[in-house]
């Protein structure tokens, strides 16, 4: 499997950087426009392509390109691109999830200025159990506004004092973790940019991340698959998809998904003109994740009683085994990356102009 995965991404790289479609040409990417990237993602979503972990390629790499030193770029970008080094994101903490600026993990600079000593805890850290490194927001000062005094550090996961504890999700999977830091020494050269400017570096990424969490391309394909699944379930002389109550749910989802696609295209047009995703990224995240959940509900409804024993031996329709697990796991999509309530606040203030 891993050989095939490596061959796939090598073939994409040979096309001129298609393995890193969002990277600029100076760093080996194809220099796609935002619209070209959207089309590329849409076409990739139609194929059973191997996954590419987003934390290095899509999250850390842009920060290194924009704010990292040349030495950091040379050191970390090659391993990010070829997948030999896995990364995880150390942002959320107990009490500092959607309110990320409330983070408490502390990084104290040593007397000689050679390193930081990090103490604290991160939570909901996706795939920390397989990560080699974590990019981490830490507090280096408590003076001024809480968005100030946050510093962006890169920390090896095998450093003494780093501990990973698994969290088993409602869907039964081990994808997220708690990460504890106890007197972890981080060399000064592992700081990205200036001390106290980490919030500036991270907040632009959050808008792009939330746009990406909408998962529109995956939802387009997921809805088509849900319709095919419904056609496998006999109801009277027809199928479940012929049933008006089910067909209406599909129709409403198709309309909402189309509207979301147009919203994303408007956002892409702004980015192509040199702007940033803006507050519309909150709309994309809010509606995109709600649609993802409703697609899992369609599959669960289609699977019926066959979805109940999702942890046991499979029986019934082929798609039924795992339908409940996907449904339960999908409850998190409206929470991570900024909860729906937070996105509604962003929309109210920055799109609707409400105070």
Secondary structure in CASP SS format (residue, H / E / C, confidence):
PFRMAT SS
TARGET T0000
AUTHOR 0000-0000-0000
METHOD secondary structure of the structure
MODEL  1
X C 1.00
X H 1.00
X H 1.00
X H 1.00
X H 1.00
X H 1.00
X H 1.00
X H 1.00
X H 1.00
X H 1.00
X H 1.00
X H 1.00
X H 1.00
X H 1.00
X C 1.00
X C 1.00
X C 1.00
X H 1.00
X H 1.00
X H 1.00
X C 1.00
X C 1.00
X C 1.00
X C 1.00
X H 1.00
X H 1.00
X H 1.00
X C 1.00
X C 1.00
X C 1.00
X C 1.00
X C 1.00
X C 1.00
X H 1.00
X H 1.00
X H 1.00
X H 1.00
X H 1.00
X H 1.00
X H 1.00
X H 1.00
X H 1.00
X H 1.00
X H 1.00
X H 1.00
X C 1.00
X C 1.00
X C 1.00
X C 1.00
X C 1.00
X C 1.00
X C 1.00
X C 1.00
X H 1.00
X H 1.00
X H 1.00
X H 1.00
X H 1.00
X H 1.00
X H 1.00
X H 1.00
X H 1.00
X H 1.00
X H 1.00
X H 1.00
X H 1.00
X H 1.00
X C 1.00
X C 1.00
X H 1.00
X H 1.00
X H 1.00
X H 1.00
X H 1.00
X H 1.00
X H 1.00
X H 1.00
X H 1.00
X H 1.00
X H 1.00
X H 1.00
X H 1.00
X C 1.00
X C 1.00
X C 1.00
X C 1.00
X E 1.00
X E 1.00
X E 1.00
X E 1.00
X C 1.00
X C 1.00
X E 1.00
X C 1.00
X C 1.00
X E 1.00
X C 1.00
X C 1.00
X C 1.00
X H 1.00
X H 1.00
X H 1.00
X C 1.00
X C 1.00
X C 1.00
X E 1.00
X E 1.00
X E 1.00
X E 1.00
X C 1.00
X C 1.00
X C 1.00
X C 1.00
X C 1.00
X E 1.00
X E 1.00
X E 1.00
X E 1.00
X E 1.00
X E 1.00
X E 1.00
X E 1.00
X C 1.00
X C 1.00
X C 1.00
X C 1.00
X C 1.00
X H 1.00
X H 1.00
X H 1.00
X C 1.00
X C 1.00
X E 1.00
X E 1.00
X E 1.00
X E 1.00
X E 1.00
X E 1.00
X E 1.00
X C 1.00
X C 1.00
X C 1.00
X C 1.00
X C 1.00
X C 1.00
X C 1.00
X C 1.00
X C 1.00
X C 1.00
X E 1.00
X E 1.00
X E 1.00
X E 1.00
X E 1.00
X E 1.00
X E 1.00
X C 1.00
X C 1.00
X C 1.00
X C 1.00
X C 1.00
X E 1.00
X E 1.00
X E 1.00
X E 1.00
X E 1.00
X E 1.00
X E 1.00
X C 1.00
X C 1.00
X C 1.00
X C 1.00
X C 1.00
X E 1.00
X E 1.00
X E 1.00
X E 1.00
X E 1.00
X E 1.00
X E 1.00
X E 1.00
X E 1.00
X E 1.00
X E 1.00
X E 1.00
X E 1.00
X E 1.00
X H 1.00
X H 1.00
X H 1.00
X E 1.00
X E 1.00
X C 1.00
X C 1.00
X C 1.00
X C 1.00
X E 1.00
X H 1.00
X H 1.00
X H 1.00
X H 1.00
X H 1.00
X H 1.00
X H 1.00
X H 1.00
X H 1.00
X H 1.00
X H 1.00
X H 1.00
X H 1.00
X H 1.00
X H 1.00
X H 1.00
X C 1.00
X C 1.00
X H 1.00
X H 1.00
X H 1.00
X H 1.00
X H 1.00
X H 1.00
X H 1.00
X H 1.00
X H 1.00
X H 1.00
X H 1.00
X H 1.00
X H 1.00
X H 1.00
X H 1.00
X C 1.00
X C 1.00
X C 1.00
X E 1.00
X E 1.00
X C 1.00
X C 1.00
X E 1.00
X E 1.00
X H 1.00
X H 1.00
X H 1.00
X C 1.00
X H 1.00
X H 1.00
X H 1.00
X H 1.00
X H 1.00
X H 1.00
X H 1.00
X H 1.00
X H 1.00
X H 1.00
X H 1.00
X H 1.00
X H 1.00
X H 1.00
X H 1.00
X H 1.00
X H 1.00
X H 1.00
X H 1.00
X H 1.00
X H 1.00
X H 1.00
X H 1.00
X H 1.00
X H 1.00
X H 1.00
X H 1.00
X H 1.00
X H 1.00
X C 1.00
X C 1.00
X C 1.00
X C 1.00
X C 1.00
X C 1.00
X C 1.00
X H 1.00
X H 1.00
X H 1.00
X H 1.00
X H 1.00
X H 1.00
X H 1.00
X H 1.00
X H 1.00
X H 1.00
X H 1.00
X H 1.00
X H 1.00
X H 1.00
X H 1.00
X H 1.00
X H 1.00
X H 1.00
X H 1.00
X H 1.00
X H 1.00
X H 1.00
X H 1.00
X H 1.00
X H 1.00
X H 1.00
X H 1.00
X H 1.00
X C 1.00
X C 1.00
X C 1.00
X C 1.00
X C 1.00
X C 1.00
X C 1.00
X C 1.00
X C 1.00
X C 1.00
X C 1.00
X C 1.00
X C 1.00
X C 1.00
X C 1.00
X H 1.00
X H 1.00
X H 1.00
X H 1.00
X H 1.00
X H 1.00
X H 1.00
X H 1.00
X H 1.00
X H 1.00
X H 1.00
X H 1.00
X C 1.00
X C 1.00
X C 1.00
X C 1.00
X C 1.00
X H 1.00
X H 1.00
X H 1.00
X H 1.00
X H 1.00
X H 1.00
X H 1.00
X H 1.00
X H 1.00
X H 1.00
X H 1.00
X C 1.00
X C 1.00
X C 1.00
X C 1.00
X C 1.00
END
